[in-house]
Amino acid sequence: MLKFILLSLTQTILLASGQVCLKVSMERMDKFSFTREYFRQLFTNWYFALTGLLFLSATLLWMYILKHYPFSIAYPITSFAYVFGMLAAFFIFRETIPVSRWIGVALIVAGVFCLLKQ
């Protein structure tokens, strides 16, 4: 069970990290437009490339998890990506998070712990 939990947490961290890199890459971009210059800028953006690598890694790990563990347990654990995303919003992007969202995060964590307790 410990291996499964570590794999799942790694997968969700990769997924949330990909989202963080995507947010950073979009902040560095000009306003969106269907122009050659915009897409040149996008595909030479290192954060955008890192986003792809993180998403690819998360997907490959997710495929392994799906192959070896029950979907009914594996899928709910992906909700930890919301927890990591909220932490990134607070620590990396310096966003103000209302108490109601922290309560939601606590409920997600409690739900996953209930799910893992067999």
Backbone torsions as a table, in degrees:
resi	resn	phi	psi	omega
1	MET	NA	-36.3	180.0
2	LEU	-62.0	-40.6	178.2
3	LYS	-60.3	-44.2	179.1
4	PHE	-61.0	-44.4	-179.6
5	ILE	-63.8	-44.0	179.5
6	LEU	-65.0	-41.6	176.6
7	LEU	-61.9	-43.9	-178.0
8	SER	-66.2	-43.0	178.3
9	LEU	-65.2	-39.2	176.6
10	THR	-61.6	-44.2	-179.8
11	GLN	-61.7	-43.5	-179.2
12	THR	-71.4	-32.2	175.9
13	ILE	-66.6	-41.9	176.7
14	LEU	-61.0	-43.0	-179.9
15	LEU	-63.6	-48.2	179.7
16	ALA	-65.9	-37.4	177.6
17	SER	-64.2	-38.1	175.1
18	GLY	-60.6	-41.0	178.2
19	GLN	-65.5	-39.4	178.1
20	VAL	-63.2	-45.8	178.9
21	CYS	-63.9	-36.3	176.7
22	LEU	-63.7	-42.8	177.9
23	LYS	-61.7	-45.5	179.4
24	VAL	-62.8	-43.3	-179.1
25	SER	-64.5	-37.1	179.4
26	MET	-70.8	-32.5	177.1
27	GLU	-66.6	-26.3	-179.2
28	ARG	-87.9	-4.7	-177.0
29	MET	-92.7	156.3	171.5
30	ASP	-71.7	176.4	176.7
31	LYS	-58.0	139.7	-176.5
32	PHE	-60.9	137.7	173.2
33	SER	-157.9	151.7	177.7
34	PHE	-85.2	65.1	-179.8
35	THR	-122.9	157.3	177.9
36	ARG	-60.8	-40.9	-178.7
37	GLU	-62.3	-42.3	179.8
38	TYR	-61.3	-47.0	-177.9
39	PHE	-71.8	-29.5	172.6
40	ARG	-63.8	-45.7	178.5
41	GLN	-62.3	-40.8	-179.4
42	LEU	-63.5	-47.7	-175.0
43	PHE	-80.8	-1.4	171.4
44	THR	-109.4	10.7	179.0
45	ASN	-88.7	114.7	-175.8
46	TRP	-64.4	-33.4	177.7
47	TYR	-66.1	-34.5	177.6
48	PHE	-67.9	-40.2	176.9
49	ALA	-64.2	-42.0	177.9
50	LEU	-63.4	-36.8	175.5
51	THR	-55.5	-48.0	179.6
52	GLY	-61.3	-42.7	178.8
53	LEU	-64.4	-40.8	179.3
54	LEU	-67.3	-43.2	177.9
55	PHE	-64.5	-39.9	178.1
56	LEU	-63.2	-45.2	178.6
57	SER	-61.9	-44.3	178.7
58	ALA	-62.3	-39.9	-179.8
59	THR	-67.2	-43.5	178.4
60	LEU	-63.1	-41.8	177.7
61	LEU	-66.3	-37.9	177.7
62	TRP	-63.3	-39.2	177.4
63	MET	-61.9	-42.4	177.4
64	TYR	-62.2	-46.0	-179.5
65	ILE	-60.3	-46.1	-179.8
66	LEU	-61.7	-34.9	-179.1
67	LYS	-69.2	-34.6	-169.4
68	HIS	-110.2	-8.6	-175.8
69	TYR	-133.7	156.2	-179.8
70	PRO	-64.4	135.3	-179.8
71	PHE	-61.9	-35.0	-177.1
72	SER	-65.2	-20.1	175.6
73	ILE	-102.3	-38.6	-175.6
74	ALA	-65.8	-45.0	-173.3
75	TYR	-65.5	-46.0	179.4
76	PRO	-60.0	-27.6	-179.6
77	ILE	-67.4	-22.9	177.8
78	THR	-63.3	-15.7	177.4
79	SER	-64.6	-15.9	174.7
80	PHE	-63.2	-19.5	175.5
81	ALA	-59.6	-33.6	176.9
82	TYR	-65.4	-39.3	179.5
83	VAL	-63.9	-49.2	179.6
84	PHE	-64.1	-35.4	176.9
85	GLY	-64.4	-41.0	178.6
86	MET	-66.1	-41.4	177.3
87	LEU	-63.3	-39.7	177.4
88	ALA	-64.7	-40.9	178.4
89	ALA	-59.8	-39.8	-178.2
90	PHE	-74.7	-49.9	-172.3
91	PHE	-85.9	-35.1	-175.7
92	ILE	-93.0	-46.8	-175.6
93	PHE	-95.3	-0.9	176.2
94	ARG	55.4	37.5	178.5
95	GLU	-80.6	149.7	174.1
96	THR	-86.2	124.3	-176.5
97	ILE	-110.3	120.5	178.7
98	PRO	-68.6	157.0	-178.1
99	VAL	-57.4	-37.0	-178.5
100	SER	-60.1	-34.2	177.3
101	ARG	-72.2	-36.7	176.4
102	TRP	-65.3	-35.4	175.9
103	ILE	-64.1	-41.5	176.6
104	GLY	-60.1	-42.4	177.8
105	VAL	-63.0	-42.5	178.4
106	ALA	-61.9	-38.4	177.9
107	LEU	-66.5	-37.9	176.4
108	ILE	-61.8	-47.5	-179.8
109	VAL	-60.6	-45.7	179.6
110	ALA	-62.0	-40.1	179.3
111	GLY	-63.6	-41.3	179.3
112	VAL	-67.1	-40.8	178.0
113	PHE	-63.0	-39.5	176.0
114	CYS	-63.0	-39.1	-179.5
115	LEU	-66.2	-38.7	-177.4
116	LEU	-78.2	-22.1	180.0
117	LYS	-76.5	114.9	-175.5
118	GLN	-110.6	NA	NA
